[in-house]
Amino acid sequence: MIIKGLELARRYYSEVVLPEFMERASDTIDSMTFGLAGPGSECYGYDDEISRDHDWGPRVCIWIPENLYERHFGILQNIYEGLDHNFLGFDPVKRLDTRVRRDGILSTARFYSNYLGSDRPPETLRDWLLMPEEALSLCTNGEVFREGSGNFMVMRKVLLSYFPRDIRLKKIASRCKAAAQHGQYNLWRAFQRKDLLAVQFHKAGFTREIASLVFLLSRTYRPFGKWIFRGLDNLGSLGPDVKKYLRNFTETHDERNLRSILEGCVEELIDELVRQDLTPRMGSFLYDFGVEIERCIEDVSLRKELGSIG
């Protein structure tokens, strides 16, 4: 049977999980949020046959408030573990690390704290800076099937509102400057020195920074490394277009062809920066665009902060 993990989870929830909890935990079910989110390719819809070797199968996350978790975790987890985990012809989940639970009864506070370092919605720019972008992606992926009265959705909705304007601008500026340093400056110096290791390093650096920039321009949190380029396919027309440039860029070794591919890629991104009214058009060196975008940051301390913001 061909089915994506998220659809499998949705059906498992509606046909097996929810009926059992409605019957056996009716007094607490309104505090439970059911869904599937966090680590796992299926939470992004990226899963394939290769994904099914571990941590894939009929599973659902059930997030509950910390006070309920402390009092009733054992009882509720026993209900979940007692379910029939053979579903639609799929075997129970084979867990790669049994110490880490990706499904079943989860504390909302611990879920967010584990990935973000805090279980409270970010309020200040510093709060946002301390939250890794990949972790923000994990905490906002997947799908919620049934919302409970706990604060899981309160936090999720704040995170889904995306970075505040100044944080987004700082990150875009950082990506522009880093991409320029790798691809428009150091790469060609490495070619001149015939330093092939440095050539590969700067090609990879340019590719990574450009992909990260596309996520920022699309107002989507960047996932962990192995899913960055798969994720570009879901970012409107800009993502797939840039992905073609990056694929050609990584597969090409001739210096002249590389220059042509890089210039086309950079031009498309500059067009998008201008279209979003983030900067006026000013040549073709991405570093200059980064400097210009930084000037638009209203928070003085953030605007003056040196170094790259991840």
C-alpha positions as CSV (number, residue, x, y, z in Angstrom):
1,M,0.0,0.0,0.0
2,I,1.3,3.5,-0.9
3,I,0.6,5.9,1.9
4,K,2.4,8.8,3.4
5,G,3.2,8.7,7.1
6,L,1.1,11.7,7.9
7,E,-2.0,10.3,6.3
8,L,-1.3,7.0,8.1
9,A,-1.1,8.9,11.4
10,R,-4.3,10.7,10.6
11,R,-6.2,7.5,9.9
12,Y,-4.7,5.7,12.9
13,Y,-5.8,8.6,15.1
14,S,-9.4,8.7,13.8
15,E,-10.0,4.9,13.6
16,V,-8.0,3.6,16.6
17,V,-6.5,6.2,18.9
18,L,-9.4,8.7,19.4
19,P,-12.1,6.1,20.0
20,E,-10.0,4.3,22.7
21,F,-9.2,7.5,24.5
22,M,-12.7,8.8,24.3
23,E,-13.8,5.6,26.1
24,R,-11.0,5.2,28.6
25,A,-9.9,8.8,29.3
26,S,-13.0,10.8,28.8
27,D,-12.4,12.9,31.9
28,T,-9.0,14.2,30.6
29,I,-9.4,14.1,26.8
30,D,-10.3,17.7,26.5
31,S,-6.8,18.6,27.7
32,M,-5.2,16.5,25.1
33,T,-3.9,17.7,21.7
34,F,-3.6,15.0,19.1
35,G,-1.4,15.2,16.0
36,L,2.0,14.4,14.5
37,A,4.9,16.8,14.6
38,G,8.6,16.9,15.4
39,P,11.4,14.8,14.1
40,G,10.7,12.4,11.3
41,S,10.5,12.8,7.5
42,E,6.7,12.0,7.6
43,C,6.1,15.1,9.7
44,Y,7.2,17.1,6.6
45,G,5.6,14.8,4.0
46,Y,9.1,13.9,2.8
47,D,9.0,10.2,3.7
48,D,9.6,7.5,1.1
49,E,10.4,3.8,1.1
50,I,13.8,4.5,2.6
51,S,12.2,6.3,5.5
52,R,10.4,3.2,6.7
53,D,13.4,1.4,8.2
54,H,13.0,3.1,11.6
55,D,10.6,5.4,13.6
56,W,8.0,5.1,10.9
57,G,4.6,3.5,11.1
58,P,1.2,3.9,12.9
59,R,1.9,6.6,15.5
60,V,0.3,9.7,17.0
61,C,1.6,12.4,19.4
62,I,-0.7,13.3,22.3
63,W,0.5,16.5,24.0
64,I,-0.8,17.2,27.5
65,P,-0.2,19.9,30.1
66,E,2.7,19.3,32.5
67,N,0.5,18.9,35.6
68,L,-1.6,16.2,33.9
69,Y,1.6,14.6,32.6
70,E,3.0,14.4,36.2
71,R,-0.2,12.9,37.6
72,H,-1.4,10.6,34.9
73,F,1.4,9.8,32.4
74,G,1.6,6.1,33.4
75,I,-2.1,5.5,33.0
76,L,-2.4,7.4,29.7
77,Q,0.8,5.9,28.2
78,N,-0.5,2.4,29.1
79,I,-3.7,3.1,27.1
80,Y,-1.6,4.2,24.1
81,E,0.8,1.2,24.4
82,G,-2.1,-1.1,24.7
83,L,-3.5,-0.1,21.3
84,D,-3.3,-2.3,18.3
85,H,-0.2,-0.9,16.5
86,N,-0.6,-3.1,13.5
87,F,-2.7,-0.9,11.2
88,L,-3.6,-1.0,7.5
89,G,-1.0,-3.8,7.0
90,F,1.9,-1.8,8.6
91,D,3.9,-3.2,11.5
92,P,4.4,-1.3,14.8
93,V,7.1,1.4,14.8
94,K,10.6,0.1,15.1
95,R,12.3,2.7,17.2
96,L,16.0,3.5,16.5
97,D,16.5,5.0,20.0
98,T,14.1,3.7,22.7
99,R,15.2,6.4,25.1
100,V,13.6,9.1,22.8
101,R,9.8,9.0,22.4
102,R,8.5,10.6,19.3
103,D,4.9,9.6,19.9
104,G,2.4,8.6,22.6
105,I,1.9,10.8,25.7
106,L,4.1,13.9,25.6
107,S,4.4,16.8,27.9
108,T,3.8,20.0,26.0
109,A,6.3,22.0,28.1
110,R,9.0,19.3,27.7
111,F,8.3,19.0,24.0
112,Y,9.0,22.7,23.4
113,S,11.8,23.0,25.9
114,N,13.6,20.0,24.5
115,Y,13.9,21.7,21.0
116,L,13.7,25.4,21.8
117,G,15.1,25.8,25.3
118,S,11.8,27.3,26.5
119,D,8.2,26.3,26.8
120,R,7.0,29.9,26.6
121,P,6.2,31.9,23.5
122,P,9.1,34.2,22.5
123,E,8.4,37.8,23.5
124,T,11.6,39.7,22.7
125,L,14.0,39.7,19.8
126,R,16.6,38.0,22.0
127,D,14.1,35.2,22.7
128,W,13.7,34.6,19.0
129,L,17.5,34.7,18.4
130,L,18.0,31.9,20.9
131,M,15.7,29.6,19.1
132,P,17.4,27.5,16.4
133,E,15.7,27.8,13.1
134,E,15.8,24.0,12.5
135,A,14.1,23.5,15.9
136,L,11.4,26.0,15.0
137,S,10.8,24.0,11.9
138,L,10.4,20.8,13.9
139,C,8.0,22.4,16.3
140,T,5.7,23.8,13.5
141,N,5.7,20.9,11.0
142,G,3.2,18.1,10.7
143,E,-0.5,18.5,11.6
144,V,-2.7,18.8,14.6
145,F,-5.7,16.5,14.4
146,R,-7.6,17.6,17.5
147,E,-6.8,20.7,19.7
148,G,-7.0,20.3,23.4
149,S,-7.3,23.0,26.1
150,G,-3.6,22.9,27.0
151,N,-1.1,25.5,25.7
152,F,0.3,23.4,22.8
153,M,-1.5,25.4,20.2
154,V,-0.9,28.8,22.0
155,M,2.8,28.2,21.5
156,R,2.5,26.7,18.0
157,K,0.4,29.6,16.7
158,V,3.0,32.2,17.9
159,L,5.8,30.2,16.2
160,L,3.8,29.9,13.0
161,S,3.5,33.7,12.8
162,Y,7.2,33.5,11.8
163,F,10.2,35.7,12.8
164,P,9.6,39.3,13.8
165,R,10.6,41.7,11.0
166,D,13.9,42.8,12.4
167,I,15.1,39.2,13.0
168,R,14.1,38.2,9.5
169,L,15.9,41.2,8.0
170,K,19.1,40.4,10.0
171,K,19.0,36.8,8.9
172,I,18.4,37.7,5.2
173,A,21.3,40.2,5.4
174,S,23.5,37.5,7.0
175,R,22.7,35.0,4.3
176,C,23.3,37.5,1.5
177,K,26.7,38.4,2.9
178,A,27.8,34.8,3.6
179,A,26.7,33.7,0.1
180,A,28.6,36.5,-1.5
181,Q,31.8,35.7,0.5
182,H,31.6,32.0,-0.5
183,G,30.4,32.2,-4.1
184,Q,31.2,35.6,-5.4
185,Y,34.6,36.1,-3.8
186,N,36.5,33.2,-2.2
187,L,35.4,30.6,-4.7
188,W,37.3,32.3,-7.5
189,R,40.3,32.9,-5.4
190,A,40.4,29.2,-4.6
191,F,40.3,28.5,-8.4
192,Q,43.2,30.9,-8.9
193,R,45.2,29.0,-6.3
194,K,44.2,25.7,-7.8
195,D,43.1,24.7,-4.3
196,L,40.4,22.1,-5.1
197,L,39.5,21.4,-1.5
198,A,38.8,25.1,-1.0
199,V,36.8,25.2,-4.2
200,Q,34.5,22.4,-2.9
201,F,34.2,24.1,0.5
202,H,33.1,27.4,-1.0
203,K,30.7,25.7,-3.5
204,A,29.1,23.9,-0.6
205,G,29.0,27.1,1.5
206,F,27.4,29.1,-1.3
207,T,24.8,26.4,-1.9
208,R,23.9,26.2,1.8
209,E,23.6,29.9,2.2
210,I,21.5,30.4,-0.9
211,A,19.1,27.7,0.1
212,S,18.7,29.2,3.5
213,L,18.0,32.6,2.0
214,V,15.2,31.1,-0.1
215,F,13.5,29.8,3.1
216,L,13.8,33.2,4.7
217,L,12.3,34.9,1.6
218,S,9.5,32.4,1.6
219,R,8.8,33.0,5.3
220,T,9.4,29.3,6.1
221,Y,11.6,27.9,8.8
222,R,14.6,26.0,7.4
223,P,14.6,22.3,8.3
224,F,17.7,20.2,9.3
225,G,20.4,19.8,6.7
226,K,19.2,16.6,5.0
227,W,15.8,18.2,4.2
228,I,16.9,21.7,3.1
229,F,17.0,20.9,-0.6
230,R,13.9,18.7,-0.6
231,G,12.1,21.5,1.2
232,L,12.9,23.9,-1.6
233,D,10.3,22.1,-3.8
234,N,7.5,23.4,-1.5
235,L,8.6,27.1,-1.7
236,G,6.4,28.5,-4.5
237,S,8.2,29.0,-7.8
238,L,11.3,30.5,-6.3
239,G,12.3,27.3,-4.4
240,P,12.3,24.9,-7.4
241,D,13.9,27.6,-9.7
242,V,16.8,28.2,-7.3
243,K,17.1,24.4,-6.7
244,K,17.8,23.9,-10.4
245,Y,20.6,26.5,-10.3
246,L,22.1,24.9,-7.2
247,R,21.9,21.4,-8.7
248,N,23.7,22.6,-11.8
249,F,26.2,24.5,-9.7
250,T,27.2,21.5,-7.6
251,E,27.4,19.2,-10.7
252,T,29.5,21.6,-12.8
253,H,33.3,21.9,-12.4
254,D,34.3,24.1,-15.3
255,E,35.0,27.6,-13.9
256,R,33.4,29.5,-16.8
257,N,30.2,27.5,-16.6
258,L,30.1,27.9,-12.9
259,R,30.3,31.6,-13.2
260,S,27.4,31.7,-15.6
261,I,25.2,29.5,-13.3
262,L,26.1,31.5,-10.2
263,E,25.3,34.8,-11.9
264,G,21.9,33.5,-13.0
265,C,21.1,32.2,-9.5
266,V,22.1,35.5,-7.9
267,E,20.2,37.5,-10.4
268,E,17.0,35.6,-9.6
269,L,17.4,36.2,-5.9
270,I,18.2,39.9,-6.4
271,D,14.9,40.1,-8.4
272,E,13.1,38.6,-5.4
273,L,14.8,40.9,-2.9
274,V,13.7,43.9,-5.0
275,R,10.2,42.5,-5.6
276,Q,9.7,42.1,-1.8
277,D,10.8,45.8,-1.4
278,L,13.7,44.7,0.8
279,T,16.2,46.7,-1.1
280,P,16.7,48.8,-4.2
281,R,18.6,47.3,-7.1
282,M,22.3,48.0,-6.9
283,G,24.5,45.9,-9.1
284,S,25.0,42.2,-8.6
285,F,27.2,41.7,-5.4
286,L,25.0,40.1,-2.8
287,Y,27.2,41.4,0.0
288,D,26.1,45.0,-0.8
289,F,22.5,44.0,-0.7
290,G,23.1,42.5,2.8
291,V,24.6,45.7,4.0
292,E,21.6,47.7,2.6
293,I,19.1,45.4,4.2
294,E,20.8,45.7,7.6
295,R,20.2,49.5,7.4
296,C,16.5,48.8,7.5
297,I,16.6,47.1,10.9
298,E,14.9,49.3,13.5
299,D,16.5,47.7,16.6
300,V,19.8,49.5,17.0
301,S,21.6,46.8,18.9
302,L,20.6,44.1,16.4
303,R,21.4,46.3,13.5
304,K,25.0,46.9,14.8
305,E,25.6,43.3,15.9
306,L,28.5,41.9,14.0
307,G,28.8,38.4,12.6
308,S,26.4,36.0,11.0
309,I,23.0,35.2,12.5
310,G,22.1,31.5,11.9
